[in-house]
Structures are given as structure tokens and as C-alpha cells.
């Protein structure tokens, strides 16, 4: 061995040499057609990446925190929700997200015996109430550590209406920002993924969505009170791209806050997407959620919530909850996914894709802002139409089997019967009502195919 270590025994090989070797092995076939593929975001993905690819790439600042294992709990019944939370914490959960349907739910009962110094608590409230939040702050020790997940713009995008009205909701955001809360605002990016938006759209909409809040706080003279902001992401099945997506959001957020001359960190919570989950051959969902949780961790999520493998069609049950929690525990405790700092850092492929996603998202973000901003494009349905077009392209790929979901549109088990197993309605629900805008609605890729199979059982 010539050098001091193994690497010094080999000469550096240029990107050009690698490409020439591939072209030689292709025996005359076109390099661009045979080994380069186009992502839905318009990124040309090469067969290999080299150090030279990083020459024009801006690598984001390092981020590492020991991620938390999360558990979602519906809190319609406060006593049962508290009992489930305590059991989940005992089994390994480090963060709990309570879905609170109404102001009638007693927060003191829900949080009884939960140590907020040791367990992260997220309140996904299905309403907007200053009185309720003030009650939490007055009644619960260390309640300022709770993530309150206030997102009236996300509610508008999802439901088509404000909680009360635009002026009142905006006023409440400013009033709440003056309270002693560390984690107030949340951006529900998962809505866009589950409705079919591509990754560039998700990132751009996340930034434009967040920018509306920065503008609201600035106009109200409360920008300085913002301590952090939360992004809620849904993670799909494109493993490396999903890692890059989460890395890109931090780059974009840093760029946006610099424009406001503030230094505010972002908090990322992630959960597997529902878009690629299926009813038939439902155990494959365990494989999908495992790789998606891996992407969430490697991308730098602060908290990861898993999705039950049968969540699409079955009510919450102890077995599915246990499997979902154990998947995360296995990743953290046995696969050592919290032992290496920034494991994706330095990957030529991931860093390049991260940079390209961020650049394309920034272009779209600037276009949205130039046209009047996120709220204006929601009101004139530009956002909805763009997501619908992206979803249509994805659906076409699924229908033509260019996008495969094993057990559903390929490698089917014809003996698989599900009609008697459905405890929940697994398809888009039609609820005609008067709305200010057309809501953005999540829809799974397999819905039409599954409905057809069910009708023939």
C-alpha cells in the first residue's frame, strides 16, 4: 500500500471518466435515454454522482437533533386519551399529539401525569380559541413548552372556510403571538402531499404559507415574538427524494427568515403519507411506512409519527398501534438511527437533489409572491388547480403501472377479500357545503381500483 490509508492507494477518477465507462458499456445506446430518468419535479436523475456535482451546490447548514418517537391519539374522550398516552409513553413514545375535536375536552384530564419536561406534547385542535389556550397556560405547569399547532390558513385550505372569518382569524394569530408560548404556529404541508402535490410544490407552498404568517405578524408588530415555526410533513415512498425534501425546507426557511432579518429555527414533524397506502395486501403498508419513517429521520425530522398499517380502513386498535410504535423503536434503539449526526450529509446524490429541489421551489415561491401571495392564489384556485394537475399525472402513472403499488396494481392476490373488513370508509367523502374556496382534499392513488374490486367481491 503506497499511501497512509486505503483511499490514497487509488487515483482520483473524474466524472468524465466514469461517464465514458458507462457509455462504453452501453454499447452504442443513448446515455441520456437509457440511464437518466426524469422525476415528477423535472429533475434529471443521473446514474451516478461525483464530487464535481457539488461545485455549484449550496449545502445547507448542519442540523442534528435526537429525534423523538411520536404517537397520535384522538382525544374525544379525555380520560381514555390520557390513559392511552401514559401507556404509549411507558412503551417508548417520547412525543404525543392529541387530536382535540372541541373546546369541551378537558385539557387538565388529558395531560394528567404527563411530564412536559420529558415528553413533547402537540395539540392538534380542530378549533381556534384564545380562551382555550389561555386556560391551558393557566392550568398546566410548563404549558409554554406545548406545541399548539395554530394554522388557520391550513384550515382554510383543507376545509374551504376560515374558522370564523379572515379578519378575526388573523387578529387571533396576532393576539396569541403575544402569549408566553414557545411553539405557536404550524404549517400543514402534509395536506399538499396527500392531495397529490409534487415535492417542489410542497416546498414552495410551505414557504408561501409560512410567509403569510410572517407578514401577518409583521403587520401586527409581533414578528419579534415568533420563537419557532413548525412544519408538518407527509413522507412518500421516493426514499432519497424525501430525505432531500426535508433538508431543502431548512435551506428555504433560513433564506426566508434572512429576508425578514430574524433568526427563527424551524421544527419538523413528519408522518408517512396516506396517498400510497392500500386496502388490499395491507401488510405491504408496513414496508412503506418503515422506509418513509427512515426518510423522515435521515431528512432531519425532530419528531416522527408513524401511521398504522391498517389506518385507511380500520379504527384504532391496540395491535396496530403497537406495531406502528415498535417500528419507530426498532429504528431508534436497534438500528441506531439516532447515533450518527447528519448521516445523509456529504452524499453527492442527496446534496445535489436537495439543492435542485430548493432552487426549483424558490422559483415557484417567488412566482406565487409576485402574483399576490398564497392566500390570493388559494382564493383564485391557482394552488388547487396546480395540485390537481400534479395528482392527475400521478394517477395516470399508477393506472398505467408506471408507478407500482405491490398487491394493488401489480402482483395482485385475487383471493384477497376486504369488503367485510372495512370499519372506516376508506375513500374520499363527499360533503356538499358552502365554502369560500374549493378545499384541497387528500386522495389515495388506489381508490378507484379498490372500489372496483370491492364491487366485484
VENNOR-V68299 format. One record per residue. N is the residue number from 0. RES is the residue in three letters. PHI is phi in whole degrees, 0 to 359 (none if undefined). NEAR is the number of other C-alpha atoms within 12 Angstrom. Layout:
[[N,RES,PHI,NEAR] [N,RES,PHI,NEAR]]
This chain:
[[0,UNK,none,9] [1,UNK,289,10] [2,UNK,272,10] [3,UNK,280,9] [4,UNK,216,9] [5,UNK,302,10] [6,UNK,295,12] [7,UNK,286,11] [8,UNK,278,11] [9,UNK,238,12] [10,UNK,282,10] [11,UNK,290,14] [12,UNK,250,15] [13,UNK,284,16] [14,UNK,299,19] [15,UNK,299,17] [16,UNK,295,14] [17,UNK,299,19] [18,UNK,296,23] [19,UNK,298,16] [20,UNK,296,17] [21,UNK,296,23] [22,UNK,299,20] [23,UNK,296,14] [24,UNK,290,15] [25,UNK,285,16] [26,UNK,53,12] [27,UNK,95,14] [28,UNK,289,13] [29,UNK,288,15] [30,UNK,302,20] [31,UNK,294,18] [32,UNK,275,16] [33,UNK,273,18] [34,UNK,236,19] [35,UNK,250,19] [36,UNK,237,17] [37,UNK,260,15] [38,UNK,281,22] [39,UNK,301,25] [40,UNK,273,29] [41,UNK,83,20] [42,UNK,264,24] [43,UNK,277,21] [44,UNK,265,24] [45,UNK,273,26] [46,UNK,285,21] [47,UNK,207,25] [48,UNK,232,25] [49,UNK,232,24] [50,UNK,306,21] [51,UNK,299,19] [52,UNK,294,25] [53,UNK,273,22] [54,UNK,302,14] [55,UNK,246,14] [56,UNK,254,25] [57,UNK,268,24] [58,UNK,277,31] [59,UNK,293,29] [60,UNK,295,21] [61,UNK,296,20] [62,UNK,223,30] [63,UNK,210,25] [64,UNK,215,22] [65,UNK,289,23] [66,UNK,293,39] [67,UNK,256,39] [68,UNK,277,42] [69,UNK,254,40] [70,UNK,222,47] [71,UNK,274,39] [72,UNK,222,40] [73,UNK,281,31] [74,UNK,249,33] [75,UNK,295,24] [76,UNK,249,22] [77,UNK,297,27] [78,UNK,295,22] [79,UNK,293,21] [80,UNK,295,31] [81,UNK,296,32] [82,UNK,299,22] [83,UNK,293,32] [84,UNK,297,39] [85,UNK,297,27] [86,UNK,293,23] [87,UNK,296,31] [88,UNK,296,32] [89,UNK,298,18] [90,UNK,273,22] [91,UNK,130,27] [92,UNK,291,38] [93,UNK,246,36] [94,UNK,212,39] [95,UNK,235,44] [96,UNK,250,42] [97,UNK,267,38] [98,UNK,269,30] [99,UNK,253,29] [100,UNK,284,21] [101,UNK,205,22] [102,UNK,290,23] [103,UNK,286,20] [104,UNK,286,29] [105,UNK,281,27] [106,UNK,290,37] [107,UNK,295,24] [108,UNK,294,24] [109,UNK,300,35] [110,UNK,264,36] [111,UNK,302,22] [112,UNK,68,21] [113,UNK,261,33] [114,UNK,277,22] [115,UNK,288,23] [116,UNK,281,16] [117,UNK,250,17] [118,UNK,240,31] [119,UNK,285,36] [120,UNK,237,40] [121,UNK,246,41] [122,UNK,250,39] [123,UNK,268,35] [124,UNK,276,33] [125,UNK,271,29] [126,UNK,204,30] [127,UNK,233,33] [128,UNK,215,27] [129,UNK,293,26] [130,UNK,299,18] [131,UNK,296,26] [132,UNK,293,36] [133,UNK,297,23] [134,UNK,296,20] [135,UNK,299,31] [136,UNK,296,25] [137,UNK,282,18] [138,UNK,261,20] [139,UNK,247,25] [140,UNK,299,19] [141,UNK,61,23] [142,UNK,295,33] [143,UNK,295,28] [144,UNK,277,27] [145,UNK,292,36] [146,UNK,270,40] [147,UNK,273,43] [148,UNK,52,41] [149,UNK,282,40] [150,UNK,205,41] [151,UNK,296,41] [152,UNK,291,45] [153,UNK,297,40] [154,UNK,295,36] [155,UNK,299,31] [156,UNK,296,38] [157,UNK,278,30] [158,UNK,260,27] [159,UNK,92,30] [160,UNK,225,25] [161,UNK,286,29] [162,UNK,298,29] [163,UNK,239,20] [164,UNK,197,19] [165,UNK,301,21] [166,UNK,300,15] [167,UNK,290,17] [168,UNK,295,28] [169,UNK,294,29] [170,UNK,300,25] [171,UNK,292,32] [172,UNK,300,41] [173,UNK,294,30] [174,UNK,294,26] [175,UNK,293,33] [176,UNK,294,36] [177,UNK,274,24] [178,UNK,282,27] [179,UNK,285,23] [180,UNK,238,29] [181,UNK,279,29] [182,UNK,231,36] [183,UNK,254,41] [184,UNK,270,43] [185,UNK,224,39] [186,UNK,249,44] [187,UNK,276,39] [188,UNK,285,46] [189,UNK,299,38] [190,UNK,302,40] [191,UNK,287,44] [192,UNK,297,43] [193,UNK,291,37] [194,UNK,270,40] [195,UNK,113,41] [196,UNK,292,41] [197,UNK,282,41] [198,UNK,290,47] [199,UNK,297,43] [200,UNK,298,46] [201,UNK,303,47] [202,UNK,293,46] [203,UNK,294,40] [204,UNK,292,50] [205,UNK,300,50] [206,UNK,292,44] [207,UNK,291,42] [208,UNK,300,44] [209,UNK,294,42] [210,UNK,296,35] [211,UNK,299,34] [212,UNK,291,39] [213,UNK,299,37] [214,UNK,293,28] [215,UNK,299,30] [216,UNK,293,27] [217,UNK,296,22] [218,UNK,297,16] [219,UNK,273,21] [220,UNK,75,18] [221,UNK,242,23] [222,UNK,299,29] [223,UNK,293,23] [224,UNK,275,28] [225,UNK,287,36] [226,UNK,261,28] [227,UNK,199,32] [228,UNK,222,41] [229,UNK,248,39] [230,UNK,244,43] [231,UNK,259,44] [232,UNK,251,45] [233,UNK,257,46] [234,UNK,252,52] [235,UNK,269,43] [236,UNK,269,32] [237,UNK,277,28] [238,UNK,312,27] [239,UNK,288,32] [240,UNK,295,37] [241,UNK,292,42] [242,UNK,300,43] [243,UNK,297,42] [244,UNK,300,50] [245,UNK,288,50] [246,UNK,293,44] [247,UNK,292,45] [248,UNK,296,50] [249,UNK,291,38] [250,UNK,298,34] [251,UNK,293,43] [252,UNK,295,41] [253,UNK,300,26] [254,UNK,294,26] [255,UNK,292,31] [256,UNK,293,28] [257,UNK,296,15] [258,UNK,294,15] [259,UNK,266,19] [260,UNK,59,14] [261,UNK,231,20] [262,UNK,239,20] [263,UNK,233,26] [264,UNK,287,27] [265,UNK,248,36] [266,UNK,245,36] [267,UNK,249,45] [268,UNK,242,44] [269,UNK,227,46] [270,UNK,210,46] [271,UNK,305,43] [272,UNK,292,45] [273,UNK,270,41] [274,UNK,298,41] [275,UNK,256,44] [276,UNK,272,42] [277,UNK,227,42] [278,UNK,275,45] [279,UNK,284,38] [280,UNK,51,29] [281,UNK,296,34] [282,UNK,295,24] [283,UNK,297,24] [284,UNK,301,37] [285,UNK,295,30] [286,UNK,292,27] [287,UNK,298,36] [288,UNK,293,44] [289,UNK,296,38] [290,UNK,292,30] [291,UNK,290,41] [292,UNK,293,50] [293,UNK,298,41] [294,UNK,300,38] [295,UNK,299,46] [296,UNK,291,50] [297,UNK,293,43] [298,UNK,281,44] [299,UNK,104,44] [300,UNK,295,45] [301,UNK,276,34] [302,UNK,222,41] [303,UNK,240,48] [304,UNK,253,45] [305,UNK,273,50] [306,UNK,243,43] [307,UNK,304,41] [308,UNK,298,37] [309,UNK,245,36] [310,UNK,296,33] [311,UNK,295,32] [312,UNK,233,28] [313,UNK,234,26] [314,UNK,294,20] [315,UNK,306,24] [316,UNK,213,19] [317,UNK,300,18] [318,UNK,295,16] [319,UNK,295,26] [320,UNK,298,33] [321,UNK,295,27] [322,UNK,298,29] [323,UNK,298,41] [324,UNK,293,40] [325,UNK,293,31] [326,UNK,302,36] [327,UNK,290,44] [328,UNK,297,33] [329,UNK,297,21] [330,UNK,296,30] [331,UNK,276,30] [332,UNK,269,19] [333,UNK,247,13] [334,UNK,259,16] [335,UNK,59,19] [336,UNK,282,32] [337,UNK,241,28] [338,UNK,263,18] [339,UNK,251,19] [340,UNK,283,20] [341,UNK,47,27] [342,UNK,299,25] [343,UNK,273,35] [344,UNK,294,25] [345,UNK,92,25] [346,UNK,289,24] [347,UNK,303,27] [348,UNK,296,29] [349,UNK,295,39] [350,UNK,296,40] [351,UNK,292,39] [352,UNK,296,41] [353,UNK,303,40] [354,UNK,297,35] [355,UNK,293,37] [356,UNK,298,43] [357,UNK,296,42] [358,UNK,296,32] [359,UNK,293,28] [360,UNK,293,35] [361,UNK,295,30] [362,UNK,298,22] [363,UNK,294,30] [364,UNK,301,36] [365,UNK,297,22] [366,UNK,295,22] [367,UNK,297,30] [368,UNK,294,24] [369,UNK,297,14] [370,UNK,271,18] [371,UNK,118,19] [372,UNK,103,29] [373,UNK,296,36] [374,UNK,298,34] [375,UNK,296,22] [376,UNK,286,28] [377,UNK,291,35] [378,UNK,292,26] [379,UNK,266,20] [380,UNK,68,21] [381,UNK,296,26] [382,UNK,299,38] [383,UNK,300,33] [384,UNK,292,25] [385,UNK,293,27] [386,UNK,294,34] [387,UNK,299,28] [388,UNK,291,20] [389,UNK,297,28] [390,UNK,296,31] [391,UNK,297,22] [392,UNK,295,23] [393,UNK,296,32] [394,UNK,296,30] [395,UNK,297,18] [396,UNK,295,19] [397,UNK,294,26] [398,UNK,296,21] [399,UNK,264,15] [400,UNK,64,19] [401,UNK,282,14] [402,UNK,242,23] [403,UNK,255,25] [404,UNK,244,33] [405,UNK,302,25] [406,UNK,89,26] [407,UNK,239,35] [408,UNK,248,30] [409,UNK,203,20] [410,UNK,56,16] [411,UNK,285,22] [412,UNK,261,16] [413,UNK,293,17] [414,UNK,272,13] [415,UNK,287,22] [416,UNK,243,20] [417,UNK,233,28] [418,UNK,304,22] [419,UNK,272,15] [420,UNK,263,19] [421,UNK,284,21] [422,UNK,258,17] [423,UNK,237,19] [424,UNK,283,20] [425,UNK,269,32] [426,UNK,243,26] [427,UNK,301,21] [428,UNK,269,12] [429,UNK,267,10] [430,UNK,228,11] [431,UNK,302,10] [432,UNK,200,12] [433,UNK,279,11] [434,UNK,227,20] [435,UNK,288,23] [436,UNK,225,27] [437,UNK,288,25] [438,UNK,289,35] [439,UNK,270,38] [440,UNK,242,33] [441,UNK,289,32] [442,UNK,209,33] [443,UNK,282,33] [444,UNK,297,38] [445,UNK,271,39] [446,UNK,300,31] [447,UNK,297,22] [448,UNK,298,26] [449,UNK,293,32] [450,UNK,299,23] [451,UNK,294,14] [452,UNK,295,23] [453,UNK,297,23] [454,UNK,290,13] [455,UNK,252,14] [456,UNK,285,14]]
